[in-house]
Amino acid sequence: MSGHSKFANIKHKKERNDAAKGKIFTILGREIAVAVKEGGADPANNSKLAAVVAKAKANNMPNDTIERGIKKAAGDANSVNYEVVTYEGYGPSGTAIIVNALTDNRNRTASNVRNAFTKGSGSIGTSGCVSYMFDEKGQIIIDKEECKLDADDIMMTALDAGAEDFAEEEDSYEIVTTPEAFNDVRIAIENAKVPMASAEVTMIPQTYVTLSDENDIKKINRILDLLDEDDDVQAVYHNWDMPDED
């Protein structure tokens, strides 16, 4: 795994997201709509919706906004026509990038994603070309400053609920689960009143790539920035070993 703090990347992403809170809430609203259409409006009986709600709370989405989104999706389910699409490709120096999108216009999204890769001197590949370098895992990140429980208590709570691994870093705790066990572990952590900085099923790189060339760093940041600005893009995963930021 990466030698630096995973929480530094979480904070980095949240800072970018805070500057575009409307985009994040739009993304989460789409995920809520799709989850409600697929499994109903009750998070207790819809694990996908429960996971989206947890993700929304970790991104500081107000409870009333979440509830309005669920009610709107439940009353207007037939109008939800978003399609899940995934793109895989390469950034500079062979860095691997996976892009997940929810779109109502596949051609528009494909064009925008391809443009982002091209402007950063990257390239779109075929399905499966880089995803084998990642493991799909549930991942919960806990900010130590926000947490009152000690590491042993959190670890036992997580492991008893079915977590695969628990790691303590300088500023955070990381809990890793299988995708199937994620919801049970998330609920256990939530019931223990532990605030989560991030809680989602994600793609974790098996190995990381370090970029030392300033031009390469500018190029991959260009790709990530353009993808971040695209409203259709839900999540971006990569194996660039990003430097910690102050």
Secondary structure, 3 states (H helix, E strand, C coil): CCCCCHHHHHHHHHHHHHCCHHHHHHHHHHHHHHHHHHHCCCHHHCHHHHHHHHHHHHCCCCHHHHHHHHHHHHHCHHHCCCEEEEEEEECHHHCEEEEEEEECCHHHHHHHHHHHHHHCCCEECCCCCCHHHEEEEEEEEEEHHHCCCCHHHHHHHHHHCCCCEEEECCCEEEEEECCCCHHHHHHHHHHCCCCCCEEEEEEEECCCECCCCHHHHHHHHHHHHHHHHCCCEEEEEECECCCCCC
